[in-house]
Amino acid sequence: MILTGMGCSFDEWYNITESLSETNRVVMFHRPGLGESEIENEARNTGAVVQEMLDLMSVLEMTDPFILVGHSYGGLCAQHFAKSYPQKVAGLILVDSSSVDLQELDELVLPLLDEADTDDVWLEKCKTFSRMNPEQLRPIVNPTLAEQLKSIPEEVQKRLLEFQISPSLYKAMHLEISNWKEDAKIIKSIEIRLNVPLIVLGRDREFSIEMGTQDGLPEEELRIFEEKWQELITRQGNLSINSKIVFVQSASHSIHIDRPDVIIQSIAEIIKKIT
């Protein structure tokens, strides 16, 4: 089962799922507000995602332990599920996952980066976007595709572009951001260490710094942020007594887009270990 990042569509994983589905059963779902899924005013937190996973497993009659893959915020959800129901997880892959210690990022002194990238900034932006219609959002968001996704089927490309201008997407993001700091504390408080194969994938620090400087961001602040991010990724290895940490060359936060081969290889490695 693959859990996508915040504000991310499962269509971003097309190249990976097409490859995996040749020999494996692959399960993905859009959380409420993403894709065509509806969202009301229910709580959107990692605990809700855990329950949705259980409901989906029941509907699909999934009884055997499975490999769980979580990217970014989806990785935070994956950690919550794995700690809550370790008997249901055969293996775990965290893909540049949000950390249970994510509040440490807020403690960094990064005045220029913080002008555009704090929770408060994103909450206000998401609240504004959630009140617009798709055509109002289009010129603001300017939906685009990563170069690596321009070879996937046109109908999937179209879904990805339309996904980015959905008001419900930003409503969902607002609710998830509102709760994720408290979620992280709850997950950290579950004192259990797993005994399953765990692969922790982190982005390429120098590659990410280079990308940020190309966008005009200050290298000194980027380096401070990326060093802390790498530290938090490394700590995730402590989640299991059987863990491996890999920092993926030439990969940004979107490792599944930049280096799908590493995701596929990691899943194959987990399968080999559990069989």
C-alpha contacts under 8 A as a table, 3 or more apart, distances in Angstrom:
res1	aa1	res2	aa2	distance
1	M	26	V	6.06
1	M	27	V	4.66
1	M	28	M	5.85
1	M	66	F	7.16
1	M	67	I	6.33
1	M	68	L	5.02
1	M	69	V	6.13
2	I	26	V	7.64
2	I	27	V	6.39
2	I	28	M	5.31
2	I	29	F	7.98
2	I	68	L	6.09
2	I	69	V	4.66
2	I	70	G	5.83
3	L	28	M	6.60
3	L	29	F	7.43
3	L	68	L	7.83
3	L	69	V	6.14
3	L	70	G	4.67
3	L	71	H	6.34
3	L	74	G	4.73
3	L	75	G	7.03
3	L	77	C	7.64
3	L	78	A	7.17
4	T	8	C	5.98
4	T	9	S	6.76
4	T	10	F	6.19
4	T	30	H	7.90
4	T	70	G	6.27
4	T	71	H	5.43
4	T	72	S	7.34
4	T	73	Y	7.30
4	T	74	G	4.96
4	T	75	G	7.94
5	G	8	C	5.22
5	G	9	S	7.96
5	G	70	G	7.46
5	G	71	H	5.06
5	G	72	S	4.76
5	G	73	Y	4.76
5	G	74	G	4.74
5	G	75	G	7.44
6	M	72	S	6.98
6	M	73	Y	5.36
6	M	74	G	6.92
6	M	173	M	6.51
6	M	176	E	7.82
7	G	34	L	7.42
7	G	169	L	6.51
7	G	170	Y	7.54
7	G	173	M	6.26
8	C	12	E	7.37
8	C	34	L	7.92
9	S	12	E	5.76
9	S	13	W	7.98
9	S	30	H	7.16
9	S	34	L	7.08
9	S	35	G	6.86
9	S	160	L	6.92
9	S	163	F	7.18
10	F	13	W	5.51
10	F	14	Y	7.33
10	F	28	M	6.83
10	F	29	F	7.16
10	F	30	H	6.96
11	D	14	Y	5.17
11	D	156	V	6.63
11	D	159	R	7.75
11	D	160	L	6.57
12	E	15	N	7.86
12	E	149	L	7.41
12	E	160	L	7.46
12	E	256	H	7.74
12	E	257	I	6.89
13	W	16	I	5.32
13	W	17	T	6.02
13	W	256	H	6.57
13	W	257	I	7.21
14	Y	17	T	5.26
14	Y	18	E	5.95
14	Y	152	I	7.41
15	N	18	E	5.36
15	N	19	S	6.43
15	N	152	I	7.44
15	N	260	P	7.23
16	I	19	S	5.31
16	I	20	L	6.16
16	I	256	H	7.65
16	I	260	P	6.00
16	I	261	D	7.84
16	I	263	I	7.53
16	I	264	I	6.52
17	T	20	L	4.97
17	T	21	S	5.73
17	T	26	V	6.80
18	E	21	S	5.43
18	E	22	E	6.93
19	S	22	E	5.85
19	S	264	I	7.83
20	L	23	T	6.04
20	L	24	N	5.68
20	L	25	R	7.74
20	L	26	V	7.09
20	L	264	I	7.12
21	S	24	N	4.82
21	S	25	R	5.79
21	S	26	V	5.97
30	H	33	G	7.73
30	H	34	L	5.38
30	H	35	G	6.25
30	H	37	S	6.65
31	R	34	L	5.67
31	R	37	S	6.99
31	R	49	V	7.36
32	P	37	S	5.12
32	P	38	E	5.43
32	P	39	I	4.95
32	P	172	A	6.98
33	G	36	E	7.28
33	G	37	S	5.39
33	G	38	E	5.25
33	G	39	I	4.74
33	G	168	S	4.86
33	G	169	L	5.14
33	G	170	Y	7.95
33	G	171	K	6.98
33	G	172	A	5.22
34	L	37	S	5.71
34	L	38	E	7.68
34	L	163	F	7.55
34	L	168	S	6.85
34	L	169	L	5.17
34	L	172	A	7.21
35	G	163	F	5.98
35	G	169	L	7.56
38	E	168	S	7.74
39	I	42	E	7.50
39	I	168	S	6.93
39	I	172	A	7.37
43	A	48	A	7.05
43	A	175	L	7.24
44	R	48	A	6.12
44	R	49	V	7.71
44	R	172	A	7.16
44	R	175	L	5.52
44	R	176	E	5.36
44	R	179	N	7.32
45	N	48	A	5.36
45	N	49	V	6.63
45	N	175	L	7.56
45	N	176	E	5.64
45	N	179	N	5.81
45	N	180	W	6.57
45	N	183	D	6.70
46	T	49	V	4.98
46	T	50	V	6.26
46	T	76	L	7.23
46	T	77	C	4.99
46	T	80	H	6.78
46	T	180	W	7.43
46	T	183	D	6.23
47	G	50	V	5.09
47	G	51	Q	6.47
47	G	77	C	7.66
47	G	80	H	7.30
47	G	183	D	7.63
48	A	51	Q	5.17
48	A	52	E	6.22
49	V	52	E	4.91
49	V	53	M	6.12
49	V	77	C	6.61
50	V	53	M	5.11
50	V	54	L	6.39
50	V	77	C	6.89
50	V	80	H	7.09
50	V	81	F	5.49
51	Q	54	L	5.05
51	Q	55	D	6.19
52	E	55	D	5.00
52	E	56	L	6.09
53	M	56	L	5.07
53	M	57	M	6.09
54	L	57	M	5.08
54	L	58	S	6.25
55	D	58	S	5.14
55	D	59	V	6.34
56	L	59	V	5.10
56	L	60	L	6.10
57	M	60	L	5.14
57	M	61	E	5.72
57	M	62	M	4.88
57	M	63	T	7.54
58	S	61	E	4.90
58	S	62	M	6.32
59	V	62	M	7.87
64	D	88	K	6.95
65	P	87	Q	6.85
65	P	88	K	4.34
65	P	89	V	4.83
65	P	90	A	5.01
66	F	88	K	6.54
66	F	89	V	5.13
66	F	90	A	4.99
66	F	91	G	6.74
67	I	89	V	6.05
67	I	90	A	5.35
67	I	91	G	4.56
67	I	92	L	5.68
67	I	93	I	7.74
67	I	267	I	7.91
67	I	270	I	7.82
68	L	78	A	6.80
68	L	89	V	6.71
68	L	90	A	7.80
68	L	91	G	6.25
68	L	92	L	4.86
68	L	93	I	6.28
69	V	75	G	7.17
69	V	78	A	7.05
69	V	92	L	5.91
69	V	93	I	4.68
69	V	94	L	5.95
69	V	95	V	7.31
70	G	73	Y	7.56
70	G	74	G	4.57
70	G	75	G	3.77
70	G	76	L	7.32
70	G	77	C	7.27
70	G	78	A	5.53
70	G	93	I	6.44
70	G	94	L	5.15
70	G	95	V	5.92
70	G	97	S	6.90
71	H	74	G	4.81
71	H	75	G	4.73
71	H	94	L	6.12
71	H	95	V	4.49
71	H	96	D	6.12
71	H	97	S	5.36
71	H	98	S	7.99
72	S	75	G	5.10
72	S	76	L	6.87
72	S	94	L	7.92
72	S	95	V	6.40
72	S	96	D	5.55
72	S	97	S	3.90
72	S	98	S	4.92
72	S	253	H	7.88
73	Y	76	L	5.05
73	Y	77	C	6.50
73	Y	97	S	6.37
73	Y	98	S	5.44
74	G	77	C	4.97
74	G	78	A	6.07
74	G	97	S	7.21
74	G	98	S	7.94
75	G	78	A	4.79
75	G	79	Q	6.16
75	G	94	L	5.48
75	G	95	V	6.69
75	G	96	D	7.72
75	G	97	S	4.62
75	G	98	S	6.15
76	L	79	Q	5.16
76	L	80	H	6.39
76	L	97	S	6.38
76	L	98	S	5.51
76	L	99	S	6.61
76	L	100	V	7.17
76	L	184	A	7.40
77	C	80	H	5.08
77	C	81	F	6.27
78	A	81	F	5.13
78	A	82	A	6.01
78	A	94	L	7.85
79	Q	82	A	5.14
79	Q	83	K	6.04
79	Q	187	I	7.22
80	H	83	K	5.39
80	H	84	S	6.09
80	H	187	I	5.47
81	F	84	S	5.07
81	F	85	Y	5.81
81	F	86	P	7.58
82	A	85	Y	5.30
82	A	86	P	4.87
82	A	88	K	7.63
82	A	89	V	6.26
82	A	194	L	7.90
83	K	86	P	5.61
83	K	187	I	7.62
83	K	190	I	6.71
83	K	192	I	6.35
83	K	193	R	7.72
83	K	194	L	7.38
84	S	190	I	7.72
85	Y	88	K	5.65
85	Y	89	V	7.21
86	P	89	V	5.41
86	P	194	L	6.84
87	Q	90	A	7.67
89	V	92	L	7.16
89	V	196	V	7.64
90	A	196	V	6.10
90	A	197	P	7.45
90	A	274	I	7.09
91	G	196	V	5.35
91	G	197	P	4.96
91	G	198	L	5.98
91	G	270	I	6.30
91	G	274	I	7.70
92	L	196	V	7.29
92	L	197	P	6.36
92	L	198	L	4.78
92	L	199	I	6.48
93	I	198	L	5.72
93	I	199	I	4.83
93	I	200	V	5.84
93	I	201	L	7.39
93	I	266	S	7.62
93	I	267	I	7.63
94	L	97	S	5.50
94	L	198	L	7.80
94	L	199	I	6.45
94	L	200	V	4.87
94	L	201	L	5.98
95	V	200	V	6.37
95	V	201	L	4.88
95	V	202	G	6.38
95	V	255	I	6.99
95	V	256	H	7.86
96	D	200	V	7.47
96	D	201	L	5.63
96	D	202	G	4.55
96	D	203	R	6.14
96	D	233	I	6.90
96	D	253	H	6.13
96	D	254	S	7.90
96	D	255	I	7.40
97	S	202	G	7.75
97	S	233	I	7.13
98	S	102	L	6.64
99	S	102	L	4.93
99	S	184	A	7.23
99	S	232	L	6.15
99	S	233	I	7.00
99	S	236	Q	7.35
100	V	184	A	4.37
100	V	185	K	6.48
100	V	187	I	6.66
100	V	188	K	5.75
101	D	104	E	5.91
101	D	184	A	6.81
101	D	185	K	7.77
101	D	188	K	7.94
101	D	232	L	7.04
102	L	105	L	5.70
102	L	106	D	7.63
102	L	181	K	7.23
102	L	184	A	7.32
102	L	232	L	7.73
103	Q	106	D	5.32
103	Q	107	E	6.99
103	Q	181	K	6.73
104	E	107	E	5.16
104	E	108	L	7.07
105	L	108	L	5.62
105	L	225	F	7.23
105	L	228	K	7.11
105	L	229	W	7.64
106	D	118	T	7.83
108	L	224	I	7.79
108	L	225	F	7.39
110	L	113	L	5.51
110	L	114	D	5.87
110	L	221	E	5.72
111	P	114	D	5.22
111	P	115	E	6.55
112	L	115	E	5.42
112	L	116	A	7.76
112	L	217	L	7.76
112	L	218	P	7.49
112	L	221	E	7.77
113	L	116	A	6.05
113	L	117	D	6.13
113	L	217	L	7.23
113	L	218	P	7.90
113	L	221	E	7.12
113	L	222	L	7.90
114	D	117	D	5.13
114	D	118	T	5.42
115	E	118	T	7.25
115	E	121	V	7.76
116	A	121	V	6.27
117	D	121	V	6.18
117	D	122	W	6.73
118	T	121	V	5.24
118	T	122	W	6.39
119	D	122	W	5.13
119	D	123	L	5.93
119	D	177	I	6.88
120	D	123	L	5.04
120	D	124	E	6.25
121	V	124	E	5.39
121	V	125	K	6.22
122	W	125	K	4.97
122	W	126	C	5.91
122	W	174	H	7.66
123	L	126	C	5.20
123	L	127	K	6.05
123	L	174	H	5.42
123	L	177	I	6.99
123	L	178	S	7.43
124	E	127	K	5.13
124	E	128	T	6.25
125	K	128	T	5.23
125	K	129	F	6.17
126	C	129	F	5.06
126	C	130	S	5.94
126	C	170	Y	4.85
126	C	171	K	6.46
126	C	173	M	6.72
126	C	174	H	5.50
127	K	130	S	5.26
127	K	131	R	6.81
127	K	170	Y	6.93
127	K	171	K	6.59
127	K	174	H	6.39
128	T	131	R	5.58
128	T	132	M	7.06
129	F	132	M	5.35
129	F	137	L	6.89
129	F	167	P	6.13
129	F	170	Y	6.15
129	F	171	K	7.95
130	S	133	N	7.92
130	S	166	S	7.96
130	S	167	P	4.30
130	S	168	S	6.06
130	S	169	L	7.41
130	S	170	Y	5.07
130	S	171	K	5.12
131	R	167	P	6.60
132	M	136	Q	5.94
132	M	137	L	6.40
132	M	167	P	6.24
133	N	136	Q	5.35
133	N	137	L	6.30
133	N	165	I	8.00
133	N	166	S	7.47
133	N	167	P	6.25
134	P	137	L	4.99
134	P	138	R	6.07
134	P	165	I	5.08
134	P	166	S	5.75
134	P	167	P	6.65
135	E	138	R	5.17
135	E	139	P	7.60
135	E	165	I	7.74
136	Q	139	P	6.76
136	Q	140	I	7.37
137	L	140	I	5.24
137	L	141	V	5.79
137	L	142	N	7.84
137	L	165	I	5.59
137	L	166	S	7.95
137	L	167	P	7.98
138	R	141	V	5.44
138	R	142	N	5.39
138	R	143	P	6.76
138	R	165	I	5.93
139	P	142	N	5.11
141	V	164	Q	7.30
141	V	165	I	6.90
143	P	161	L	5.47
143	P	162	E	7.68
143	P	164	Q	5.92
143	P	165	I	7.15
144	T	161	L	6.39
145	L	149	L	6.32
145	L	150	K	6.75
145	L	157	Q	7.57
145	L	160	L	7.61
145	L	161	L	7.14
146	A	149	L	5.47
146	A	150	K	6.95
146	A	257	I	7.79
147	E	150	K	5.47
148	Q	151	S	6.89
148	Q	257	I	6.62
148	Q	258	D	7.12
149	L	152	I	5.69
149	L	157	Q	7.41
149	L	257	I	7.51
150	K	157	Q	7.10
152	I	156	V	6.78
152	I	157	Q	6.71
153	P	156	V	5.42
153	P	157	Q	6.40
154	E	157	Q	4.93
154	E	158	K	6.11
155	E	158	K	5.05
155	E	159	R	6.33
156	V	159	R	5.08
156	V	160	L	6.30
157	Q	160	L	5.13
157	Q	161	L	6.37
158	K	161	L	5.18
158	K	162	E	6.21
159	R	162	E	5.15
159	R	163	F	5.89
160	L	163	F	5.02
160	L	164	Q	6.72
161	L	164	Q	5.57
161	L	165	I	7.34
162	E	165	I	5.54
162	E	166	S	6.76
163	F	166	S	5.59
163	F	169	L	7.58
164	Q	169	L	7.53
165	I	169	L	7.84
166	S	169	L	5.40
166	S	170	Y	7.27
167	P	170	Y	5.48
167	P	171	K	6.52
168	S	171	K	4.87
168	S	172	A	6.13
169	L	172	A	5.21
169	L	173	M	6.25
170	Y	173	M	4.87
170	Y	174	H	6.00
171	K	174	H	5.14
171	K	175	L	6.38
172	A	175	L	5.22
172	A	176	E	6.15
173	M	176	E	5.06
173	M	177	I	5.96
174	H	177	I	5.32
174	H	178	S	6.09
175	L	178	S	5.08
175	L	179	N	6.61
176	E	179	N	5.42
176	E	180	W	5.98
177	I	180	W	5.37
177	I	181	K	7.74
178	S	181	K	7.63
179	N	182	E	5.58
179	N	183	D	6.08
180	W	183	D	4.70
180	W	184	A	6.02
181	K	184	A	5.17
181	K	185	K	6.62
182	E	185	K	5.18
182	E	186	I	6.37
183	D	186	I	5.10
183	D	187	I	6.19
184	A	187	I	5.17
184	A	188	K	6.09
185	K	188	K	5.12
185	K	189	S	6.17
186	I	189	S	5.15
186	I	190	I	6.80
187	I	190	I	5.48
188	K	191	E	7.07
192	I	239	L	7.93
193	R	238	N	7.52
193	R	239	L	5.43
193	R	240	S	5.31
193	R	241	I	6.94
194	L	239	L	6.03
194	L	240	S	4.27
194	L	241	I	6.40
195	N	240	S	5.45
195	N	241	I	5.55
195	N	242	N	6.22
196	V	240	S	6.39
196	V	241	I	7.42
196	V	242	N	6.04
197	P	240	S	7.29
197	P	242	N	5.17
197	P	243	S	5.91
197	P	270	I	6.35
197	P	273	K	7.31
197	P	274	I	7.85
198	L	237	G	7.41
198	L	239	L	7.97
198	L	240	S	6.38
198	L	242	N	6.15
198	L	243	S	4.51
198	L	244	K	6.24
198	L	270	I	7.82
199	I	237	G	7.70
199	I	243	S	5.74
199	I	244	K	4.84
199	I	245	I	5.88
199	I	246	V	7.45
199	I	266	S	7.08
200	V	233	I	7.27
200	V	234	T	7.77
200	V	236	Q	6.90
200	V	237	G	6.42
200	V	243	S	7.45
200	V	244	K	6.13
200	V	245	I	4.69
200	V	246	V	6.17
201	L	233	I	7.82
201	L	245	I	6.05
201	L	246	V	4.96
201	L	247	F	5.74
201	L	248	V	6.69
202	G	230	Q	7.10
202	G	233	I	6.27
202	G	245	I	7.65
202	G	246	V	6.18
202	G	247	F	4.51
202	G	248	V	6.06
202	G	253	H	7.80
203	R	208	S	7.41
203	R	247	F	5.54
203	R	248	V	5.40
203	R	249	Q	7.19
203	R	250	S	7.86
203	R	251	A	5.28
203	R	252	S	5.27
203	R	253	H	5.65
203	R	255	I	6.69
204	D	207	F	5.23
204	D	208	S	6.09
204	D	247	F	5.84
204	D	248	V	5.47
204	D	249	Q	5.17
204	D	250	S	5.94
204	D	251	A	5.37
204	D	252	S	6.31
205	R	208	S	5.21
205	R	209	I	6.21
205	R	226	E	5.91
205	R	227	E	7.44
205	R	230	Q	7.36
206	E	209	I	5.04
206	E	210	E	6.12
207	F	210	E	5.15
207	F	211	M	6.27
207	F	249	Q	7.64
207	F	250	S	5.84
207	F	251	A	6.81
207	F	252	S	6.86
208	S	211	M	5.08
208	S	212	G	6.17
208	S	226	E	7.79
208	S	251	A	7.52
208	S	252	S	5.54
208	S	253	H	7.87
209	I	212	G	5.07
209	I	213	T	6.21
209	I	219	E	6.67
209	I	222	L	5.87
209	I	223	R	6.51
209	I	226	E	7.37
210	E	213	T	5.24
210	E	214	Q	6.27
211	M	214	Q	5.17
211	M	215	D	6.58
212	G	215	D	5.13
212	G	216	G	6.66
212	G	217	L	5.49
212	G	218	P	7.79
212	G	219	E	7.56
212	G	222	L	7.12
213	T	216	G	4.95
213	T	217	L	4.83
213	T	218	P	6.18
213	T	219	E	5.89
214	Q	217	L	7.31
217	L	222	L	7.28
218	P	221	E	5.61
218	P	222	L	6.24
219	E	222	L	4.95
219	E	223	R	5.98
220	E	223	R	5.25
220	E	224	I	6.48
221	E	224	I	5.16
221	E	225	F	6.24
222	L	225	F	5.10
222	L	226	E	5.99
223	R	226	E	5.13
223	R	227	E	6.01
224	I	227	E	5.34
224	I	228	K	6.41
225	F	228	K	5.30
225	F	229	W	6.13
226	E	229	W	4.87
226	E	230	Q	6.04
227	E	230	Q	5.17
227	E	231	E	6.27
228	K	231	E	4.97
228	K	232	L	6.29
229	W	232	L	5.14
229	W	233	I	6.21
230	Q	233	I	5.03
230	Q	234	T	6.12
231	E	234	T	5.13
231	E	235	R	6.40
232	L	235	R	5.20
232	L	236	Q	6.73
233	I	236	Q	5.40
233	I	237	G	7.59
234	T	237	G	5.81
234	T	245	I	6.72
235	R	238	N	5.75
235	R	239	L	8.00
236	Q	239	L	5.61
237	G	240	S	6.45
237	G	243	S	5.53
237	G	244	K	6.59
237	G	245	I	6.43
238	N	241	I	6.84
238	N	243	S	7.43
239	L	243	S	7.82
240	S	243	S	5.73
248	V	251	A	5.78
248	V	255	I	7.62
248	V	259	R	7.81
248	V	262	V	7.67
250	S	258	D	7.30
250	S	259	R	7.73
251	A	254	S	6.92
251	A	255	I	5.29
251	A	258	D	5.37
251	A	259	R	6.32
252	S	255	I	5.86
252	S	258	D	6.89
254	S	257	I	5.46
254	S	258	D	6.23
255	I	258	D	5.00
255	I	259	R	5.30
255	I	260	P	6.79
255	I	263	I	7.88
256	H	259	R	5.65
256	H	260	P	4.74
256	H	263	I	6.49
257	I	260	P	5.78
259	R	262	V	5.63
259	R	263	I	7.15
260	P	263	I	5.19
260	P	264	I	6.31
261	D	264	I	5.15
261	D	265	Q	6.01
262	V	265	Q	5.01
262	V	266	S	5.99
263	I	266	S	5.11
263	I	267	I	6.26
264	I	267	I	5.25
264	I	268	A	6.25
265	Q	268	A	5.06
265	Q	269	E	6.16
266	S	269	E	4.98
266	S	270	I	6.31
267	I	270	I	5.12
267	I	271	I	6.19
268	A	271	I	5.05
268	A	272	K	6.17
269	E	272	K	5.14
269	E	273	K	6.34
270	I	273	K	5.10
270	I	274	I	6.31
271	I	274	I	5.33
271	I	275	T	6.07
272	K	275	T	5.36
